[in-house]
Amino acid sequence: MPPQIANIPESSYLATKKVVVFVDPYSTGCVVAQEMAKRGYLLIALWTKGFAEEMKSHVPASCGHMEYFAEITEASSLEETEKLLLEVARGREIAGCLAGGEAGVDFADAFSEYLGLLSNGTQIPNRRDKKIQQELIQKIGLRSVRQAGSDKFEDVEPFLKTEQYPLVLKPVESAGSDGVKLCYTFDEAKAHFELLMNSQMVNGGACPAVLCQEFLKGKEYVIDHVSRDGIHKTMMVWVYDKRCVSSCCTDQS
């Protein structure tokens, strides 16, 4: 798709010298983008290849209409993508490149690193992979979940036959709760594995592999955490309110 440039007079932007690139801005990522706009930056939306067209319309009501200075789509290489970006930036400084949603994390890391901007970098390959995340915390001695993951069922079959049920199955790159299911039997787990491997992810693209994990009982927390230049701050701690609604659950009424 060719670059899309806002149909707004150039004079309206003369005072603004810097732009920030948001990779796949959707959902709460739009809120972050608008916060940058309030601080005087122009916004460029960079859509990754394969990102679901429908997800582009997932904008919080509080954001209203998203106005981008320009929109581009990921090219065949970082070099070609940079050329597109410089073309639509019209000589302005590229001040930042941020992920606008889970789907844009990997490319935002690689592109920001390539552009020499503040970046998470690519020292951890595919850090969205839930299997890799658990392997990393296990490597440094932290408690981790028992798991098995693969794109082939025969690789996870021994795990599914020896672990106590219920077990959790999900795509290794699940966004939010996309494709996550609590399975109560081996047959249910096998059926869900096959379903995931033949399904499209909510953000677009095929499921690369399936992760099977032990079910952890107890409260589940969500932690909003921000890190920059080696300084780490916990911004908020949330507790999930999860209530079973499937037929397998006992009626609580």
C-alpha positions as CSV (number, residue, x, y, z in Angstrom):
1,M,0.0,0.0,0.0
2,P,1.4,3.4,-0.9
3,P,2.1,6.0,1.8
4,Q,-0.9,8.0,3.0
5,I,-0.3,11.6,3.9
6,A,-2.8,13.7,5.7
7,N,-4.7,16.1,3.5
8,I,-3.9,19.1,5.7
9,P,-2.1,22.2,4.6
10,E,1.6,22.1,5.3
11,S,1.4,25.5,7.0
12,S,-0.6,23.8,9.8
13,Y,2.5,21.7,10.7
14,L,5.3,24.3,10.2
15,A,5.8,24.7,14.0
16,T,6.1,21.0,14.6
17,K,9.6,19.7,13.9
18,K,9.4,16.1,15.3
19,V,7.4,13.0,14.6
20,V,6.9,9.8,16.5
21,V,6.2,6.5,14.7
22,F,3.6,4.2,16.2
23,V,3.8,0.6,15.0
24,D,0.3,-0.9,14.7
25,P,-1.6,1.6,16.9
26,Y,-4.8,0.1,18.1
27,S,-6.8,-0.3,21.4
28,T,-5.0,1.4,24.3
29,G,-2.0,2.1,22.1
30,C,-4.1,4.9,20.6
31,V,-4.3,6.5,24.0
32,V,-0.5,6.5,24.2
33,A,-0.3,8.0,20.7
34,Q,-2.7,10.8,21.6
35,E,-0.7,11.6,24.7
36,M,2.4,12.1,22.4
37,A,0.3,14.3,20.2
38,K,-0.7,16.5,23.2
39,R,3.0,17.0,23.8
40,G,3.4,18.5,20.3
41,Y,4.6,15.5,18.3
42,L,3.2,14.5,14.9
43,L,2.0,10.9,14.6
44,I,3.0,8.5,11.9
45,A,1.2,5.1,11.8
46,L,3.3,2.2,10.6
47,W,1.2,-0.9,9.9
48,T,3.1,-4.2,9.8
49,K,2.6,-6.7,7.0
50,G,-0.4,-9.0,7.7
51,F,-1.9,-6.8,10.4
52,A,-5.6,-7.4,10.3
53,E,-7.5,-4.5,8.6
54,E,-10.3,-4.8,11.0
55,M,-8.0,-4.2,14.0
56,K,-7.1,-0.7,12.7
57,S,-10.6,0.4,13.6
58,H,-10.2,-0.8,17.2
59,V,-9.9,2.7,18.7
60,P,-11.1,3.5,22.2
61,A,-14.2,5.8,22.4
62,S,-12.2,8.2,24.6
63,C,-9.8,8.7,21.6
64,G,-12.5,9.6,19.1
65,H,-11.0,9.9,15.6
66,M,-7.2,9.2,15.2
67,E,-5.5,11.8,13.1
68,Y,-2.1,10.7,11.7
69,F,0.3,13.0,9.9
70,A,1.0,10.0,7.6
71,E,0.4,6.2,7.4
72,I,2.8,3.7,5.8
73,T,3.0,-0.1,5.6
74,E,6.1,-2.2,6.5
75,A,8.2,-2.7,3.4
76,S,10.3,-5.7,2.4
77,S,13.2,-4.6,4.6
78,L,14.1,-2.2,7.4
79,E,16.1,-0.1,4.8
80,E,13.1,0.2,2.5
81,T,10.8,0.9,5.4
82,E,13.1,3.7,6.4
83,K,12.9,5.2,2.9
84,L,9.1,5.3,3.1
85,L,9.3,6.9,6.6
86,L,11.7,9.6,5.5
87,E,9.5,10.4,2.5
88,V,6.4,11.0,4.6
89,A,8.3,12.7,7.4
90,R,9.1,15.6,5.0
91,G,12.5,16.4,6.6
92,R,11.3,16.3,10.2
93,E,13.2,14.6,13.0
94,I,12.2,11.1,13.9
95,A,12.0,11.4,17.7
96,G,10.8,7.9,18.5
97,C,9.4,4.6,17.3
98,L,7.0,2.9,19.7
99,A,4.8,-0.2,19.6
100,G,1.2,0.9,19.4
101,G,-0.1,-2.6,20.3
102,E,1.1,-6.1,21.0
103,A,1.2,-7.0,17.3
104,G,3.8,-4.2,16.7
105,V,6.2,-5.1,19.4
106,D,8.7,-7.1,17.4
107,F,8.9,-4.7,14.5
108,A,9.1,-1.7,16.7
109,D,12.0,-3.2,18.6
110,A,13.9,-4.0,15.4
111,F,13.0,-0.7,13.6
112,S,13.8,1.6,16.5
113,E,17.1,-0.2,17.0
114,Y,17.9,0.2,13.3
115,L,17.1,3.9,13.4
116,G,19.3,4.4,16.4
117,L,16.5,5.5,18.7
118,L,15.7,4.6,22.3
119,S,14.8,1.0,22.0
120,N,14.3,-2.3,23.7
121,G,16.5,-3.7,21.0
122,T,16.6,-7.2,19.6
123,Q,19.0,-8.9,22.1
124,I,16.1,-11.2,23.1
125,P,14.8,-12.8,19.9
126,N,11.0,-12.7,19.6
127,R,10.4,-11.6,23.2
128,R,6.6,-11.9,22.7
129,D,6.9,-15.7,22.6
130,K,5.4,-16.9,25.9
131,K,7.5,-20.0,25.8
132,I,10.7,-18.0,25.5
133,Q,9.6,-15.8,28.4
134,Q,9.3,-18.8,30.7
135,E,12.6,-20.3,29.6
136,L,14.4,-17.0,30.4
137,I,13.0,-16.7,33.9
138,Q,13.8,-20.3,34.6
139,K,17.4,-19.7,33.4
140,I,18.0,-17.1,36.0
141,G,16.6,-19.2,38.8
142,L,13.1,-17.8,39.1
143,R,10.0,-20.0,39.5
144,S,8.5,-20.9,36.1
145,V,5.6,-22.9,34.8
146,R,5.9,-26.4,33.5
147,Q,5.3,-26.3,29.7
148,A,5.8,-27.8,26.3
149,G,5.4,-26.0,23.0
150,S,5.7,-26.7,19.3
151,D,4.0,-26.5,15.9
152,K,3.8,-30.3,15.9
153,F,1.4,-32.2,18.1
154,E,3.7,-35.2,18.6
155,D,6.2,-32.9,20.3
156,V,3.7,-31.9,23.0
157,E,1.7,-35.1,23.2
158,P,3.9,-36.7,26.0
159,F,3.4,-33.6,28.2
160,L,-0.4,-33.7,27.6
161,K,-0.5,-37.3,28.6
162,T,1.5,-37.0,31.8
163,E,0.4,-33.6,33.3
164,Q,-2.5,-33.2,35.6
165,Y,-5.6,-31.5,34.1
166,P,-6.8,-28.9,33.5
167,L,-4.0,-27.5,31.3
168,V,-3.8,-24.2,29.5
169,L,-3.3,-24.1,25.7
170,K,-2.6,-20.9,23.8
171,P,-0.6,-19.5,20.8
172,V,3.0,-18.8,21.8
173,E,2.4,-15.2,20.6
174,S,-1.1,-14.8,22.0
175,A,-2.2,-11.2,22.4
176,G,-4.5,-10.6,25.4
177,S,-6.6,-13.8,25.7
178,D,-6.6,-14.6,22.0
179,G,-6.8,-18.4,21.6
180,V,-6.3,-19.1,25.3
181,K,-8.3,-22.1,26.6
182,L,-8.4,-24.1,29.8
183,C,-8.6,-27.8,28.7
184,Y,-10.0,-30.5,31.0
185,T,-9.1,-33.6,29.0
186,F,-6.5,-34.9,26.6
187,D,-9.0,-35.0,23.7
188,E,-10.1,-31.4,24.4
189,A,-6.4,-30.3,24.4
190,K,-5.7,-32.1,21.1
191,A,-8.7,-30.6,19.5
192,H,-7.7,-27.1,20.6
193,F,-4.1,-27.6,19.5
194,E,-5.3,-28.5,16.0
195,L,-7.8,-25.6,16.0
196,L,-5.1,-23.1,16.8
197,M,-2.6,-24.4,14.2
198,N,-5.3,-24.0,11.6
199,S,-6.6,-20.6,12.7
200,Q,-5.7,-17.0,12.1
201,M,-4.5,-14.8,15.0
202,V,-6.8,-11.9,16.0
203,N,-4.1,-9.5,14.8
204,G,-3.6,-11.3,11.6
205,G,-1.3,-14.0,10.4
206,A,-1.2,-17.7,11.2
207,C,-0.5,-19.3,14.6
208,P,3.3,-20.1,14.6
209,A,3.1,-22.7,17.5
210,V,1.1,-23.7,20.5
211,L,2.1,-23.6,24.1
212,C,0.8,-26.1,26.6
213,Q,1.2,-25.1,30.3
214,E,0.3,-26.4,33.7
215,F,-2.7,-24.5,35.3
216,L,-1.6,-22.2,38.1
217,K,-4.2,-21.9,40.8
218,G,-4.7,-18.7,42.7
219,K,-5.0,-15.0,42.0
220,E,-3.7,-13.7,38.7
221,Y,-2.2,-10.3,38.6
222,V,-1.5,-7.8,35.8
223,I,1.4,-5.4,36.4
224,D,1.9,-2.2,34.5
225,H,5.6,-1.6,34.5
226,V,7.7,1.1,32.8
227,S,11.5,0.9,32.2
228,R,13.9,3.5,30.8
229,D,17.7,3.8,30.9
230,G,17.9,1.2,33.6
231,I,15.3,2.8,35.8
232,H,12.2,0.5,36.5
233,K,8.9,1.7,37.9
234,T,5.8,-0.2,38.7
235,M,2.8,2.0,37.8
236,M,-0.1,-0.2,38.7
237,V,-1.0,-3.7,39.9
238,W,-4.4,-5.2,38.9
239,V,-6.1,-8.4,40.0
240,Y,-8.0,-10.4,37.4
241,D,-11.7,-11.0,38.1
242,K,-12.2,-14.3,36.3
243,R,-15.5,-16.1,36.5
244,C,-16.3,-19.4,34.8
245,V,-19.2,-19.3,32.4
246,S,-18.7,-22.7,30.6
247,S,-20.9,-25.8,31.0
248,C,-18.1,-27.6,32.8
249,C,-18.5,-25.3,35.8
250,T,-20.8,-25.9,38.7
251,D,-23.8,-23.6,38.8
252,Q,-23.1,-21.0,41.5
253,S,-26.6,-19.6,41.7
